[in-house]
Amino acid sequence: MFLYIFGLVVFYYVYRWFRELKRVPNKSEKYVYITGCDTGFGNLLAKHLDTLGFCVIAGCYTEKGEDELKKACSSRLCTVQLDVTDNESIKKATDAIKALVGDRGLWAVVNNAGVSIPSAPNDWLVIEDFKHMINVNLLGVIAVTLSVLPLIKKAKGRVVNIASVFGRVSPVGGPYCISKYGVEAFNDSLRMNMAPFGVKVLCIEPGFFKTSVTDINLIQSNIKKLWDRLPQDVRDDYGSDYMDRVKVMMKQMFVKMLDGDLMKVVSCMEHAISAVHPRSRYSAGWDAKFFWLPLSYMPSCIADVLLLKDVIKPKVSIL
Ligand SMILES: NC(=O)c1ccc[n+]([C@@H]2O[C@H](COP(=O)([O-])OP(=O)(O)OC[C@H]3O[C@@H](n4cnc5c(N)ncnc54)[C@H](OP(=O)(O)O)[C@@H]3O)[C@@H](O)[C@H]2O)c1
């Protein structure tokens, strides 16, 4: 009996592996628009797709990012200056894309641009701290998608959203998890809305990777800034040595968890764009597959115990 079940499982994975190998034809006629291409996953994906023969339209936040990417890629790649929080900038980019793709439509948009600070306990923050990140990570994704959706429908193409394992579990305070939960929700409703039009909507959920988003120096200096502006009574609750303990914990955690192999994420993005049969969801990284996603399926009472075990407690903690 066990052998029979084992055989079925093996057959399923072998079948899935073969099915997922097949790639779409005519890459050189397919346009892919990627946001946040200055650094990190977006930058690597732009270069990778360019090498594979796609026509990449790279949205860059800075002029420096545009120049460096152009130098590193073929003449097929074009760049557009893009701030995903600015409607005017999105419209200008969309007009340029319309002119480029013509009647073929746009094969894919990859919503990759994102930021990760401020991240801190919620009682350290004010509402303004939430707005900028939600504007970039969530409203930016929606605005860019809506601006090019007619072109994607024309090509029966794809929307690829970069969420996070923190769109499934929410262990840190601040707007990051909120924004990524929102991306997951937008992704899921759009996937169903677009299915009748032959448009596929795919979601990538990376674990912890070494990029600017997880730059420990940037994150720590931002936490220090937030600490410095706290009223004395809140600082007293957390204790005068709280920041030092957080620094030590973060250093240990980041050394243990950060994965330097960005191709694990970029390969998932590339598969979502170019496979004939892409997956609805991709979890990239061992921590995503074996820790964060299983954790997201656990009852809250168990997940909370596991997460609170290693967290730095305030001085007045009753736990
Ligand atoms: N690294 C991870 O562990 C991890 C895990 C899960 C999910 N993610 C997600 O992956 C995506 C890519 O992040 P990454 O890790 O590759 O970090 P990254 O290197 O910082 O890439 C993010 C890019 O977005 C750009 N950007 C920031 N604000 C923008 C705006 N308003 N408009 C347009 N572009 C903007 C940044 O430009 P500048 O560099 O010029 O600021 C940067 O090029 C993000 O959505 C992030 O949340 C990352």
The ligand as a Gaussian input file, in Angstrom:
#p B3LYP/6-31G(d) Opt

LIG

0 1
 N       15.250000      40.653000      -0.293000
 C       14.363000      39.902000       0.317000
 O       14.680000      39.136000       1.230000
 C       12.920000      39.940000      -0.106000
 C       12.061000      38.979000       0.414000
 C       10.725000      38.976000       0.037000
 C       10.258000      39.921000      -0.867000
 N       11.125000      40.863000      -1.361000
 C       10.560000      41.823000      -2.306000
 O       11.298000      41.783000      -3.506000
 C       11.147000      43.020000      -4.195000
 C       12.502000      43.499000      -4.692000
 O       13.302000      43.822000      -3.577000
 P       14.861000      43.496000      -3.485000
 O       15.026000      42.543000      -2.365000
 O       15.422000      43.160000      -4.812000
 O       15.420000      44.903000      -2.925000
 P       16.005000      46.174000      -3.687000
 O       17.341000      45.842000      -4.248000
 O       15.935000      47.307000      -2.721000
 O       14.981000      46.412000      -4.890000
 C       13.869000      47.243000      -4.789000
 C       13.897000      48.216000      -5.944000
 O       12.731000      49.055000      -5.896000
 C       13.142000      50.389000      -6.183000
 N       12.199000      51.367000      -5.641000
 C       12.080000      51.840000      -4.375000
 N       11.093000      52.755000      -4.300000
 C       10.577000      52.877000      -5.555000
 C        9.548000      53.656000      -6.130000
 N        8.837000      54.527000      -5.399000
 N        9.281000      53.517000      -7.446000
 C       10.000000      52.646000      -8.207000
 N       10.995000      51.887000      -7.732000
 C       11.277000      51.985000      -6.413000
 C       14.509000      50.507000      -5.537000
 O       15.226000      51.587000      -6.101000
 P       16.459000      52.247000      -5.264000
 O       17.447000      51.123000      -5.046000
 O       16.974000      53.303000      -6.161000
 O       15.851000      52.744000      -3.997000
 C       15.115000      49.146000      -5.873000
 O       15.729000      49.163000      -7.126000
 C       10.486000      43.978000      -3.199000
 O        9.113000      44.083000      -3.506000
 C       10.671000      43.275000      -1.864000
 O        9.666000      43.621000      -0.922000
 C       12.432000      40.898000      -1.008000

